[in-house]
Amino acid sequence: MRSKLATLCLAGALSVYSQTPGEREFSRAQSNIEELRKQVDAGVTSRAKLEQAEESLADARDAELLSRTLYGKDLTEEQSADMEAAALRRLERRKAALEKLQKIVDAGALPTHGMDRALEDLNWARQEYELVVKRAGLVHELAEMARAEQQALEAQEDQIPAPSVGGPVMERFDGDGSFTREDFKHVLLAYEKQFNKPLPISAQGETALHRALGFDHRDRVDVALFPDAAEGLWLRHYLEVSDIPYYAFRHSVPGKATAAHIHIGPPSNRIAKTKKISGA
């Protein structure tokens, strides 16, 4: 019996430590609100206190979402939009909390230093929101790159001319038709040795975004370099000498996203959609 209890305690402790900060905050807020609802029903707690707890729960829910997105590895455009909305809600809540405290300070019921914690919370929320906006922008840019890439490939297949400033939208080099992990390792090391900085990779292998857009990006790498810039020209030359296939895309969306990039590896074909068999 003692052994079972010890195992259960250990499992509980491990589940707590395995949670992210956002998940722990959400779990605490959820437990608190359930207890408060019981107290309100029993008439021992005011409804105002419950409403305050419900607002805290909503904030904790947004914090949990951010812990899975802002600090997560992979995002779709939809998740990116949800992340930005959650960060904005948290920022607005902290602005509102500070405004309430300011009124109390102005009324002389609270010393000025009583706003210190609220100011810190607001500054953190503002920084968090700025980080979220930057990451959401990167996700949007990657989506534009993937769409531009697919449009250029489809235009080539349909033999539709697609003019662009500085040259065609897309140029390709077939090489030996393959791109391996060992090839990728050599590309990384060669670029870093040449320019003394990491290769600016925007997408490596299969991503949630590419899956959501319906593109097979396994064993492919997108590099955020303009094909005709010095670094882009060097990379293209290196790939050609190494017989590694690539696609150079010049397409861009002025003021919105720099979709120009170099795609290393075979083209990102569309993922075949399988039909569900009824009754299966």
Stockholm file with secondary structure:
# STOCKHOLM 1.0

chainA/1-280         MRSKLATLCLAGALSVYSQTPGEREFSRAQSNIEELRKQVDAGVTSRAKLEQAEESLADARDAELLSRTLYGKDLTEEQSADMEAAALRRLERRKAALEKLQKIVDAGALPTHGMDRALEDLNWARQEYELVVKRAGLVHELAEMARAEQQALEAQEDQIPAPSVGGPVMERFDGDGSFTREDFKHVLLAYEKQFNKPLPISAQGETALHRALGFDHRDRVDVALFPDAAEGLWLRHYLEVSDIPYYAFRHSVPGKATAAHIHIGPPSNRIAKTKKISGA
#=GR chainA/1-280 SS CHHHHHHHHHHHHHHHHHSCHHHHHHHHHHHHHHHHHHHHHTTSSCHHHHHHHHHHHHHHHHHHHHHHHTTSSCCCHHHHHHHHHHHHHHHHHHHHHHHHHHHHHHTTSSCGGGGHHHHHHHHHHHHHHHHHHHHHHHHHHHHHHHHHHHHHHHHHHTTCCCCCTTSCSEEEECTTSCCCHHHHHHHHHHHHHHHSSCCCEEEESSCHHHHHHTBCCTTCEEECCCTTSHHHHHHHHHHHHTTCCEEEECCCBTTTBCCCEEEESSCCCBCCCCCCCTTC
#=GC SS_cons         CHHHHHHHHHHHHHHHHHSCHHHHHHHHHHHHHHHHHHHHHTTSSCHHHHHHHHHHHHHHHHHHHHHHHTTSSCCCHHHHHHHHHHHHHHHHHHHHHHHHHHHHHHTTSSCGGGGHHHHHHHHHHHHHHHHHHHHHHHHHHHHHHHHHHHHHHHHHHTTCCCCCTTSCSEEEECTTSCCCHHHHHHHHHHHHHHHSSCCCEEEESSCHHHHHHTBCCTTCEEECCCTTSHHHHHHHHHHHHTTCCEEEECCCBTTTBCCCEEEESSCCCBCCCCCCCTTC
//
